Amino acid sequence: MKTIFFPVTVIFLAVFLFSCSKKTQPTASTAATAPAETRAAVKRPLITTVPKVISVNDKAAKRSLDGRYYYDLNGHRYWRNNRDGKYYLFHKSMFDNVDFKSPGN
């Protein structure tokens, strides 16, 4: 029994000490020399801001059935203000505003 106990204890201690020595964190110098990971880069979507006012030539704009000018830009509709001639992003308050009514009314 004594002959088996001593080698088993030595092997157990050697495995225990060897496994504990590998639990260190890499330092900055070793991390810089390590090969880079081969993960695909995550591309974030480009966020574009939508302008609230644009200036457009009336020849490029389209005319609606009631005579008002509008211009579509990147999926947003802009309506012409009859007072200053600029095109404003659609908002529900335009229905009550006299400046956005059709010229005939």
Distance bins in CASP14 RR format, pairs under 12 A and 6 or more apart:
PFRMAT RR
TARGET T0000
AUTHOR 0000-0000-0000
RMODE 2
METHOD distances of the structure
MODEL  1
1 7 0 0 0 0 0 1 0 0 0 0 0
1 8 0 0 0 0 0 1 0 0 0 0 0
2 8 0 0 0 0 0 1 0 0 0 0 0
2 9 0 0 0 0 0 1 0 0 0 0 0
3 9 0 0 0 0 0 1 0 0 0 0 0
4 10 0 0 0 0 0 1 0 0 0 0 0
4 11 0 0 0 0 0 1 0 0 0 0 0
5 11 0 0 0 0 0 1 0 0 0 0 0
5 12 0 0 0 0 0 1 0 0 0 0 0
6 12 0 0 0 0 0 1 0 0 0 0 0
6 13 0 0 0 0 0 1 0 0 0 0 0
7 13 0 0 0 0 0 1 0 0 0 0 0
7 14 0 0 0 0 0 1 0 0 0 0 0
8 14 0 0 0 0 0 1 0 0 0 0 0
8 15 0 0 0 0 0 1 0 0 0 0 0
9 15 0 0 0 0 0 1 0 0 0 0 0
9 16 0 0 0 0 0 1 0 0 0 0 0
10 16 0 0 0 0 0 1 0 0 0 0 0
10 17 0 0 0 0 0 1 0 0 0 0 0
11 17 0 0 0 0 0 1 0 0 0 0 0
11 18 0 0 0 0 0 1 0 0 0 0 0
12 18 0 0 0 0 0 1 0 0 0 0 0
12 19 0 0 0 0 0 1 0 0 0 0 0
13 19 0 0 0 0 0 1 0 0 0 0 0
13 20 0 0 0 0 0 1 0 0 0 0 0
14 20 0 0 0 0 0 1 0 0 0 0 0
14 21 0 0 0 0 0 1 0 0 0 0 0
15 21 0 0 0 0 0 1 0 0 0 0 0
15 22 0 0 0 0 0 1 0 0 0 0 0
16 22 0 0 0 0 0 1 0 0 0 0 0
16 23 0 0 0 0 0 1 0 0 0 0 0
17 23 0 0 0 0 0 1 0 0 0 0 0
24 30 0 0 0 0 1 0 0 0 0 0 0
25 31 0 0 0 0 1 0 0 0 0 0 0
26 32 0 0 0 0 1 0 0 0 0 0 0
26 33 0 0 0 0 1 0 0 0 0 0 0
26 34 1 0 0 1 0 0 0 0 0 0 0
27 33 0 0 0 0 0 1 0 0 0 0 0
27 34 0 0 0 0 0 1 0 0 0 0 0
28 34 0 0 0 0 0 1 0 0 0 0 0
31 37 0 0 0 0 0 1 0 0 0 0 0
48 73 0 0 0 0 0 1 0 0 0 0 0
48 74 1 0 0 1 0 0 0 0 0 0 0
48 75 0 0 0 0 0 1 0 0 0 0 0
48 76 0 0 0 0 0 1 0 0 0 0 0
49 74 0 0 0 0 0 1 0 0 0 0 0
49 76 0 0 0 0 0 1 0 0 0 0 0
49 89 0 0 0 0 0 1 0 0 0 0 0
50 73 0 0 0 0 1 0 0 0 0 0 0
50 74 1 0 0 1 0 0 0 0 0 0 0
50 75 0 0 0 0 1 0 0 0 0 0 0
50 76 1 0 1 0 0 0 0 0 0 0 0
50 77 0 0 0 0 0 1 0 0 0 0 0
50 78 0 0 0 0 1 0 0 0 0 0 0
50 88 0 0 0 0 0 1 0 0 0 0 0
50 89 1 0 0 1 0 0 0 0 0 0 0
50 90 0 0 0 0 0 1 0 0 0 0 0
51 71 0 0 0 0 0 1 0 0 0 0 0
51 73 0 0 0 0 1 0 0 0 0 0 0
51 74 0 0 0 0 1 0 0 0 0 0 0
51 76 0 0 0 0 1 0 0 0 0 0 0
51 78 0 0 0 0 1 0 0 0 0 0 0
51 86 0 0 0 0 0 1 0 0 0 0 0
51 87 0 0 0 0 1 0 0 0 0 0 0
51 88 0 0 0 0 1 0 0 0 0 0 0
51 89 1 0 0 1 0 0 0 0 0 0 0
52 73 0 0 0 0 0 1 0 0 0 0 0
52 76 0 0 0 0 1 0 0 0 0 0 0
52 78 0 0 0 0 1 0 0 0 0 0 0
52 79 0 0 0 0 0 1 0 0 0 0 0
52 81 0 0 0 0 0 1 0 0 0 0 0
52 86 0 0 0 0 1 0 0 0 0 0 0
52 87 0 0 0 0 1 0 0 0 0 0 0
52 88 1 0 0 1 0 0 0 0 0 0 0
52 89 1 0 1 0 0 0 0 0 0 0 0
52 90 0 0 0 0 0 1 0 0 0 0 0
52 91 0 0 0 0 1 0 0 0 0 0 0
53 71 0 0 0 0 0 1 0 0 0 0 0
53 73 0 0 0 0 0 1 0 0 0 0 0
53 76 0 0 0 0 0 1 0 0 0 0 0
53 78 0 0 0 0 1 0 0 0 0 0 0
53 79 0 0 0 0 0 1 0 0 0 0 0
53 80 0 0 0 0 0 1 0 0 0 0 0
53 81 0 0 0 0 1 0 0 0 0 0 0
53 84 0 0 0 0 1 0 0 0 0 0 0
53 85 0 0 0 0 0 1 0 0 0 0 0
53 86 1 0 1 0 0 0 0 0 0 0 0
53 87 1 0 0 1 0 0 0 0 0 0 0
53 88 1 0 1 0 0 0 0 0 0 0 0
53 89 1 0 0 1 0 0 0 0 0 0 0
53 91 0 0 0 0 0 1 0 0 0 0 0
54 60 0 0 0 0 0 1 0 0 0 0 0
54 61 0 0 0 0 0 1 0 0 0 0 0
54 70 0 0 0 0 0 1 0 0 0 0 0
54 71 1 0 0 1 0 0 0 0 0 0 0
54 72 0 0 0 0 0 1 0 0 0 0 0
54 73 1 0 0 1 0 0 0 0 0 0 0
54 74 0 0 0 0 0 1 0 0 0 0 0
54 76 0 0 0 0 1 0 0 0 0 0 0
54 77 0 0 0 0 0 1 0 0 0 0 0
54 78 1 0 1 0 0 0 0 0 0 0 0
54 79 0 0 0 0 0 1 0 0 0 0 0
54 80 0 0 0 0 0 1 0 0 0 0 0
54 81 0 0 0 0 0 1 0 0 0 0 0
54 85 0 0 0 0 0 1 0 0 0 0 0
54 86 1 0 0 1 0 0 0 0 0 0 0
54 87 1 0 1 0 0 0 0 0 0 0 0
54 88 0 0 0 0 1 0 0 0 0 0 0
54 89 0 0 0 0 1 0 0 0 0 0 0
55 61 0 0 0 0 0 1 0 0 0 0 0
55 71 0 0 0 0 1 0 0 0 0 0 0
55 73 0 0 0 0 0 1 0 0 0 0 0
55 78 0 0 0 0 0 1 0 0 0 0 0
55 80 0 0 0 0 0 1 0 0 0 0 0
55 81 0 0 0 0 0 1 0 0 0 0 0
55 84 0 0 0 0 1 0 0 0 0 0 0
55 85 1 0 0 1 0 0 0 0 0 0 0
55 86 1 0 1 0 0 0 0 0 0 0 0
55 87 1 0 0 1 0 0 0 0 0 0 0
55 88 0 0 0 0 0 1 0 0 0 0 0
56 62 0 0 0 0 0 1 0 0 0 0 0
56 69 0 0 0 0 1 0 0 0 0 0 0
56 70 0 0 0 0 1 0 0 0 0 0 0
56 71 1 0 1 0 0 0 0 0 0 0 0
56 72 0 0 0 0 0 1 0 0 0 0 0
56 73 0 0 0 0 1 0 0 0 0 0 0
56 77 0 0 0 0 0 1 0 0 0 0 0
56 78 1 0 0 1 0 0 0 0 0 0 0
56 79 0 0 0 0 0 1 0 0 0 0 0
56 80 0 0 0 0 1 0 0 0 0 0 0
56 81 0 0 0 0 0 1 0 0 0 0 0
56 85 0 0 0 0 1 0 0 0 0 0 0
56 86 0 0 0 0 1 0 0 0 0 0 0
56 87 1 0 1 0 0 0 0 0 0 0 0
56 88 0 0 0 0 0 1 0 0 0 0 0
57 69 0 0 0 0 0 1 0 0 0 0 0
57 71 0 0 0 0 1 0 0 0 0 0 0
57 80 0 0 0 0 0 1 0 0 0 0 0
57 85 0 0 0 0 0 1 0 0 0 0 0
57 86 0 0 0 0 0 1 0 0 0 0 0
57 87 0 0 0 0 0 1 0 0 0 0 0
58 67 0 0 0 0 0 1 0 0 0 0 0
58 68 0 0 0 0 0 1 0 0 0 0 0
58 69 1 0 0 1 0 0 0 0 0 0 0
58 70 0 0 0 0 0 1 0 0 0 0 0
58 71 0 0 0 0 1 0 0 0 0 0 0
58 80 1 0 0 1 0 0 0 0 0 0 0
58 82 0 0 0 0 0 1 0 0 0 0 0
58 85 0 0 0 0 1 0 0 0 0 0 0
58 86 0 0 0 0 0 1 0 0 0 0 0
58 87 0 0 0 0 1 0 0 0 0 0 0
58 103 0 0 0 0 0 1 0 0 0 0 0
59 69 0 0 0 0 0 1 0 0 0 0 0
59 71 0 0 0 0 0 1 0 0 0 0 0
60 69 0 0 0 0 1 0 0 0 0 0 0
60 70 0 0 0 0 0 1 0 0 0 0 0
60 71 1 0 0 1 0 0 0 0 0 0 0
60 72 0 0 0 0 0 1 0 0 0 0 0
60 73 0 0 0 0 0 1 0 0 0 0 0
60 78 0 0 0 0 0 1 0 0 0 0 0
60 80 0 0 0 0 0 1 0 0 0 0 0
60 87 0 0 0 0 0 1 0 0 0 0 0
61 67 0 0 0 0 0 1 0 0 0 0 0
61 68 0 0 0 0 1 0 0 0 0 0 0
61 69 1 0 1 0 0 0 0 0 0 0 0
61 70 1 0 0 1 0 0 0 0 0 0 0
61 71 1 0 1 0 0 0 0 0 0 0 0
61 72 0 0 0 0 1 0 0 0 0 0 0
61 73 0 0 0 0 0 1 0 0 0 0 0
61 77 0 0 0 0 0 1 0 0 0 0 0
61 78 0 0 0 0 1 0 0 0 0 0 0
61 79 0 0 0 0 1 0 0 0 0 0 0
61 80 1 0 0 1 0 0 0 0 0 0 0
61 85 0 0 0 0 0 1 0 0 0 0 0
61 86 0 0 0 0 0 1 0 0 0 0 0
61 87 1 0 0 1 0 0 0 0 0 0 0
62 68 0 0 0 0 1 0 0 0 0 0 0
62 69 1 0 0 1 0 0 0 0 0 0 0
62 70 1 0 1 0 0 0 0 0 0 0 0
62 71 1 0 0 1 0 0 0 0 0 0 0
62 72 1 0 0 1 0 0 0 0 0 0 0
62 73 0 0 0 0 0 1 0 0 0 0 0
62 77 0 0 0 0 1 0 0 0 0 0 0
62 78 0 0 0 0 0 1 0 0 0 0 0
62 79 0 0 0 0 0 1 0 0 0 0 0
62 80 0 0 0 0 0 1 0 0 0 0 0
62 87 0 0 0 0 0 1 0 0 0 0 0
63 69 1 0 1 0 0 0 0 0 0 0 0
63 70 1 0 0 1 0 0 0 0 0 0 0
63 71 0 0 0 0 0 1 0 0 0 0 0
63 79 0 0 0 0 0 1 0 0 0 0 0
63 80 0 0 0 0 1 0 0 0 0 0 0
63 102 0 0 0 0 1 0 0 0 0 0 0
63 103 0 0 0 0 0 1 0 0 0 0 0
64 70 1 0 1 0 0 0 0 0 0 0 0
64 71 0 0 0 0 0 1 0 0 0 0 0
64 72 0 0 0 0 0 1 0 0 0 0 0
64 77 0 0 0 0 0 1 0 0 0 0 0
64 79 0 0 0 0 1 0 0 0 0 0 0
64 80 0 0 0 0 1 0 0 0 0 0 0
64 90 0 0 0 0 0 1 0 0 0 0 0
64 100 0 0 0 0 0 1 0 0 0 0 0
64 101 0 0 0 0 0 1 0 0 0 0 0
64 102 1 0 0 1 0 0 0 0 0 0 0
64 103 0 0 0 0 0 1 0 0 0 0 0
65 102 0 0 0 0 1 0 0 0 0 0 0
66 79 0 0 0 0 0 1 0 0 0 0 0
66 95 0 0 0 0 0 1 0 0 0 0 0
66 100 0 0 0 0 0 1 0 0 0 0 0
66 101 0 0 0 0 1 0 0 0 0 0 0
66 102 1 0 1 0 0 0 0 0 0 0 0
66 103 0 0 0 0 1 0 0 0 0 0 0
66 104 0 0 0 0 1 0 0 0 0 0 0
66 105 1 0 0 1 0 0 0 0 0 0 0
67 79 0 0 0 0 0 1 0 0 0 0 0
67 80 0 0 0 0 1 0 0 0 0 0 0
67 82 0 0 0 0 0 1 0 0 0 0 0
67 100 0 0 0 0 0 1 0 0 0 0 0
67 101 0 0 0 0 1 0 0 0 0 0 0
67 102 1 0 1 0 0 0 0 0 0 0 0
67 103 1 0 0 1 0 0 0 0 0 0 0
67 104 1 0 0 1 0 0 0 0 0 0 0
67 105 0 0 0 0 1 0 0 0 0 0 0
68 77 0 0 0 0 0 1 0 0 0 0 0
68 78 0 0 0 0 0 1 0 0 0 0 0
68 79 1 0 0 1 0 0 0 0 0 0 0
68 80 1 0 0 1 0 0 0 0 0 0 0
68 81 0 0 0 0 0 1 0 0 0 0 0
68 82 0 0 0 0 1 0 0 0 0 0 0
68 85 0 0 0 0 0 1 0 0 0 0 0
68 87 0 0 0 0 0 1 0 0 0 0 0
68 88 0 0 0 0 0 1 0 0 0 0 0
68 90 0 0 0 0 0 1 0 0 0 0 0
68 94 0 0 0 0 1 0 0 0 0 0 0
68 95 0 0 0 0 0 1 0 0 0 0 0
68 97 0 0 0 0 0 1 0 0 0 0 0
68 99 0 0 0 0 0 1 0 0 0 0 0
68 100 1 0 0 1 0 0 0 0 0 0 0
68 101 1 0 0 1 0 0 0 0 0 0 0
68 102 1 0 1 0 0 0 0 0 0 0 0
68 103 1 0 0 1 0 0 0 0 0 0 0
68 104 0 0 0 0 1 0 0 0 0 0 0
68 105 0 0 0 0 1 0 0 0 0 0 0
69 77 0 0 0 0 0 1 0 0 0 0 0
69 78 0 0 0 0 1 0 0 0 0 0 0
69 79 1 0 0 1 0 0 0 0 0 0 0
69 80 1 1 0 0 0 0 0 0 0 0 0
69 81 0 0 0 0 1 0 0 0 0 0 0
69 82 0 0 0 0 1 0 0 0 0 0 0
69 85 0 0 0 0 1 0 0 0 0 0 0
69 86 0 0 0 0 0 1 0 0 0 0 0
69 87 1 0 0 1 0 0 0 0 0 0 0
69 88 0 0 0 0 0 1 0 0 0 0 0
69 100 0 0 0 0 0 1 0 0 0 0 0
69 102 0 0 0 0 1 0 0 0 0 0 0
69 103 0 0 0 0 1 0 0 0 0 0 0
70 76 0 0 0 0 0 1 0 0 0 0 0
70 77 1 0 1 0 0 0 0 0 0 0 0
70 78 1 0 0 1 0 0 0 0 0 0 0
70 79 1 0 1 0 0 0 0 0 0 0 0
70 80 1 0 0 1 0 0 0 0 0 0 0
70 81 0 0 0 0 0 1 0 0 0 0 0
70 87 1 0 0 1 0 0 0 0 0 0 0
70 88 0 0 0 0 0 1 0 0 0 0 0
70 89 0 0 0 0 0 1 0 0 0 0 0
70 90 0 0 0 0 1 0 0 0 0 0 0
70 94 0 0 0 0 0 1 0 0 0 0 0
70 100 0 0 0 0 0 1 0 0 0 0 0
70 102 0 0 0 0 0 1 0 0 0 0 0
71 77 1 0 0 1 0 0 0 0 0 0 0
71 78 1 0 1 0 0 0 0 0 0 0 0
71 79 0 0 0 0 1 0 0 0 0 0 0
71 80 1 0 0 1 0 0 0 0 0 0 0
71 81 0 0 0 0 0 1 0 0 0 0 0
71 85 0 0 0 0 0 1 0 0 0 0 0
71 86 0 0 0 0 0 1 0 0 0 0 0
71 87 1 0 1 0 0 0 0 0 0 0 0
71 88 0 0 0 0 0 1 0 0 0 0 0
71 89 0 0 0 0 0 1 0 0 0 0 0
71 90 0 0 0 0 0 1 0 0 0 0 0
72 78 1 0 0 1 0 0 0 0 0 0 0
72 79 0 0 0 0 0 1 0 0 0 0 0
72 87 0 0 0 0 0 1 0 0 0 0 0
72 89 0 0 0 0 0 1 0 0 0 0 0
72 90 0 0 0 0 0 1 0 0 0 0 0
73 79 0 0 0 0 0 1 0 0 0 0 0
73 87 0 0 0 0 1 0 0 0 0 0 0
73 88 0 0 0 0 0 1 0 0 0 0 0
73 89 0 0 0 0 1 0 0 0 0 0 0
73 90 0 0 0 0 0 1 0 0 0 0 0
74 89 0 0 0 0 0 1 0 0 0 0 0
75 89 0 0 0 0 0 1 0 0 0 0 0
75 90 0 0 0 0 0 1 0 0 0 0 0
76 87 0 0 0 0 0 1 0 0 0 0 0
76 88 0 0 0 0 0 1 0 0 0 0 0
76 89 1 0 0 1 0 0 0 0 0 0 0
76 90 1 0 0 1 0 0 0 0 0 0 0
76 91 0 0 0 0 0 1 0 0 0 0 0
77 87 0 0 0 0 1 0 0 0 0 0 0
77 88 0 0 0 0 0 1 0 0 0 0 0
77 89 1 0 0 1 0 0 0 0 0 0 0
77 90 1 0 1 0 0 0 0 0 0 0 0
77 91 0 0 0 0 0 1 0 0 0 0 0
77 94 0 0 0 0 0 1 0 0 0 0 0
78 85 0 0 0 0 0 1 0 0 0 0 0
78 86 0 0 0 0 1 0 0 0 0 0 0
78 87 1 1 0 0 0 0 0 0 0 0 0
78 88 1 0 0 1 0 0 0 0 0 0 0
78 89 1 0 1 0 0 0 0 0 0 0 0
78 90 1 0 0 1 0 0 0 0 0 0 0
78 91 0 0 0 0 0 1 0 0 0 0 0
78 94 0 0 0 0 0 1 0 0 0 0 0
78 100 0 0 0 0 0 1 0 0 0 0 0
79 85 0 0 0 0 0 1 0 0 0 0 0
79 86 0 0 0 0 1 0 0 0 0 0 0
79 87 1 0 0 1 0 0 0 0 0 0 0
79 88 1 0 0 1 0 0 0 0 0 0 0
79 89 0 0 0 0 1 0 0 0 0 0 0
79 90 1 0 0 1 0 0 0 0 0 0 0
79 91 0 0 0 0 1 0 0 0 0 0 0
79 92 0 0 0 0 0 1 0 0 0 0 0
79 93 0 0 0 0 0 1 0 0 0 0 0
79 94 1 0 1 0 0 0 0 0 0 0 0
79 95 0 0 0 0 0 1 0 0 0 0 0
79 97 0 0 0 0 1 0 0 0 0 0 0
79 99 0 0 0 0 1 0 0 0 0 0 0
79 100 1 0 1 0 0 0 0 0 0 0 0
79 101 0 0 0 0 0 1 0 0 0 0 0
79 102 0 0 0 0 0 1 0 0 0 0 0
80 86 1 0 0 1 0 0 0 0 0 0 0
80 87 1 0 1 0 0 0 0 0 0 0 0
80 88 0 0 0 0 1 0 0 0 0 0 0
80 89 0 0 0 0 0 1 0 0 0 0 0
80 90 0 0 0 0 0 1 0 0 0 0 0
80 94 0 0 0 0 0 1 0 0 0 0 0
80 97 0 0 0 0 0 1 0 0 0 0 0
80 99 0 0 0 0 1 0 0 0 0 0 0
80 100 1 0 0 1 0 0 0 0 0 0 0
80 101 0 0 0 0 0 1 0 0 0 0 0
80 102 0 0 0 0 0 1 0 0 0 0 0
80 103 0 0 0 0 1 0 0 0 0 0 0
81 87 1 0 0 1 0 0 0 0 0 0 0
81 88 1 0 1 0 0 0 0 0 0 0 0
81 89 0 0 0 0 0 1 0 0 0 0 0
81 90 0 0 0 0 0 1 0 0 0 0 0
81 91 0 0 0 0 0 1 0 0 0 0 0
81 94 0 0 0 0 1 0 0 0 0 0 0
81 97 0 0 0 0 1 0 0 0 0 0 0
81 98 0 0 0 0 0 1 0 0 0 0 0
81 99 1 0 1 0 0 0 0 0 0 0 0
81 100 1 0 0 1 0 0 0 0 0 0 0
81 101 0 0 0 0 0 1 0 0 0 0 0
81 103 0 0 0 0 0 1 0 0 0 0 0
82 88 0 0 0 0 0 1 0 0 0 0 0
82 94 0 0 0 0 0 1 0 0 0 0 0
82 97 0 0 0 0 1 0 0 0 0 0 0
82 98 0 0 0 0 1 0 0 0 0 0 0
82 99 1 0 1 0 0 0 0 0 0 0 0
82 100 1 0 0 1 0 0 0 0 0 0 0
82 101 1 0 0 1 0 0 0 0 0 0 0
82 102 0 0 0 0 1 0 0 0 0 0 0
82 103 1 0 0 1 0 0 0 0 0 0 0
82 104 0 0 0 0 0 1 0 0 0 0 0
82 105 0 0 0 0 0 1 0 0 0 0 0
83 97 0 0 0 0 1 0 0 0 0 0 0
83 98 0 0 0 0 1 0 0 0 0 0 0
83 99 1 0 1 0 0 0 0 0 0 0 0
83 100 0 0 0 0 1 0 0 0 0 0 0
83 101 0 0 0 0 0 1 0 0 0 0 0
83 103 0 0 0 0 0 1 0 0 0 0 0
84 99 0 0 0 0 1 0 0 0 0 0 0
84 100 0 0 0 0 0 1 0 0 0 0 0
85 99 0 0 0 0 1 0 0 0 0 0 0
85 100 0 0 0 0 0 1 0 0 0 0 0
85 103 0 0 0 0 0 1 0 0 0 0 0
86 99 0 0 0 0 0 1 0 0 0 0 0
86 100 0 0 0 0 0 1 0 0 0 0 0
87 94 0 0 0 0 0 1 0 0 0 0 0
87 99 0 0 0 0 0 1 0 0 0 0 0
87 100 0 0 0 0 0 1 0 0 0 0 0
88 94 1 0 0 1 0 0 0 0 0 0 0
88 97 0 0 0 0 1 0 0 0 0 0 0
88 99 0 0 0 0 1 0 0 0 0 0 0
88 100 1 0 0 1 0 0 0 0 0 0 0
89 100 0 0 0 0 0 1 0 0 0 0 0
90 97 0 0 0 0 0 1 0 0 0 0 0
90 100 0 0 0 0 1 0 0 0 0 0 0
91 97 0 0 0 0 1 0 0 0 0 0 0
91 100 0 0 0 0 1 0 0 0 0 0 0
92 100 0 0 0 0 0 1 0 0 0 0 0
93 99 0 0 0 0 0 1 0 0 0 0 0
93 100 0 0 0 0 1 0 0 0 0 0 0
94 100 1 0 1 0 0 0 0 0 0 0 0
94 101 0 0 0 0 1 0 0 0 0 0 0
94 102 0 0 0 0 0 1 0 0 0 0 0
95 101 0 0 0 0 1 0 0 0 0 0 0
95 102 0 0 0 0 0 1 0 0 0 0 0
98 104 0 0 0 0 0 1 0 0 0 0 0
98 105 0 0 0 0 1 0 0 0 0 0 0
99 105 0 0 0 0 0 1 0 0 0 0 0
END
